[in-house]
């Protein structure tokens, strides 16, 4: 979305006003949130990054905020080095905010980067193992993490898929009966 010159000036002024509010009170959640939105609207990548980093030092960010940040960074990542930096951002996100949806976004990115040979199998598995440790025990949605792991390893090694499946069955979750049925086939 291209902004007219007068609109750009208005958005920059708005962002700078939020910057002033944050300087006066760094615990003003709304000012942080609106500052990120304003810099993002103005399409100033560096200012948006700075605002997001500062926001994340004062508050845990929601899934929506992390997802938007990750997607923005992925959109401009063009080389292996920038994609490795995104993996660091993903680690930061899941340490900050426990969310099954966020872990799924992380694992989708990990699989994408594995397929692009940005990362190897060991690194990918480290992410999956951390995901099941952090979110795989969630009673209602944990099975989604296990299923993503099983789907990932099924393309690599059937024995490994079997081992992951056995481990999944040892964890109580809402989809246990369905998983027993699948395992029995």
N, C-alpha and C positions, 0 to 999 in steps of 0.2 A: 504494500500500500504506500504510494507516494504521497507525501504531504506537500501542500503549497508552502511557499517561503514564509508567509505570515503565520501559517499553522505550525510550522517548524519552530518559529520564534516563540509562539505561544506555548508549545509543548516544552521547550527548553526552559522557559520562564517558570512553568508549572513544576518541572523537575527540580529546578534550583530552589524553589520555595519549599519543596519537600525536603531537600538537602538541608536547608536552614532549620526546619522543624526537627530533623533528626539530630543536628548538631546541638540543639537546645535540650532535646530529650531523646536519647538513643533508645529508650524503651517504648517509643510510640509506634506500635505495630502498624497502624493504618498509614502512617507517614512512610515507613519502610515499603509497605506493599504498594502504595501509590507512586512512590519514587521509582520503583522497579518498572511499574506499568508505563510511567511517563517516559523513562529513558528507552524502554523497549519500543514504544510507539514512535519515538524519534529515530529509532534504528541506530542508536549509538551503542555499538557492541561493547566497547570498553567500559563506558559509564554504566551500562546495564549489568555487566559482570561485577563491577565494583559494588553496585547497589545490592546485588544478590548476595555477594560474599559478606557484606556488612550485615544485611538482613539475617543471614544464617548464623552469624556470630551472636546475635541477640535473641533469636527465636528459633524454635524448631519449625521447619517449613512443612506445609501440607503436601500431600501427594500431587495435587494440581500444580502447585508452584514448582516442585521438583521436576515433574514431568515436562512442564513448559521449558524450564531451564535446560534439561537434558536434550529435549527435541531441538531447541535453538542451537545448542552446541553441536549436535549431530549434523544439523543441516549445513553447517559451515566446515565441518571436519573433512579435510581432503587428503590427509596423509596419515601414515601409521602413527607418527608422534602425537598428532592431535587426537587421534582415536584412543591412544593409550591414556592421554590426559582425561578423556571422557570416562574411561574406566575408573580413574581416581575419583572423579565427580560422582560416579555411581556408588562407589564405596562410601563416600561421604554421605550421600543421600540416605542409604539404608542404615547407616549408623545413627543418623539424625531422626529418622521417622520410620517406625515399623509399620509396614503396609504390605499386604499381599499383592495388591495392584502395582505398587512400586517395585517389589521384587520381581514380578512378572515382566515389567518394563526392563529391568536390569538384565534378566535372563534372556529376553529377546535380543537385547543389544549384544550380550555376550555371544549368543549363538550366531548372530549376524557377523560379528568380528572374527569368530572362529572360522566361519565359512569363507570369509575374505582373507584368511590367514594372517590377520593382525595379531591374534593370540594363538597359542598352542592348546593342546588338549589339557595339559596340566593346569594352566591358568583358568581355562573354562571350568574344569571340574572343581577348582578351588571356589569359584563363585557359586556353583551349584551346591557344594557341600555347605558353604556358609548360609545359603538360602534355606536349606532344609534344617540346619541347626537353629536359625533365627525364626523362620516362618513355617517350617514343615510340621510343627507341632500344633499349629492353630487348628482347633477342632472343626470349624466350619469350612475354612478355605485352604487349609494346609495341603490337602490332596492336590490342589492345582499346582503347587510347587513341585511335589513329587512327580506328577504327571509330566510336567515340563522336563524334569530331569530324566525320567524314563524315556521320553520321546527323543531327547538329545542323545543319550547313550545307545539307544536302539539302532541308530544309524552307524554306530562305531563298533559295538561288540555285544553280541547277544548274551554272553555270559555276564557281562557287566550289567546289562539291563535286568537280568534275573536277580543279581545281587541287590540292585537298587530296589527292585520290586519286593524282595524278601524284607529288606529293611523298612520299606513303607508299611508293610503289613504288620510290623511290630509296633506301629504308632497308632494310637486310637484317634480316629477322625470320622467325620460324618459320612464319608463315602466308603467306609471299610467293607461293607457287605458287597458293594459293586466291585471293589478291588479284589476281594476273595473270589468272586465269580470269574473275573478276568484271569486271575492267577491260575485258577483250576482248569482253564481251557487248555 
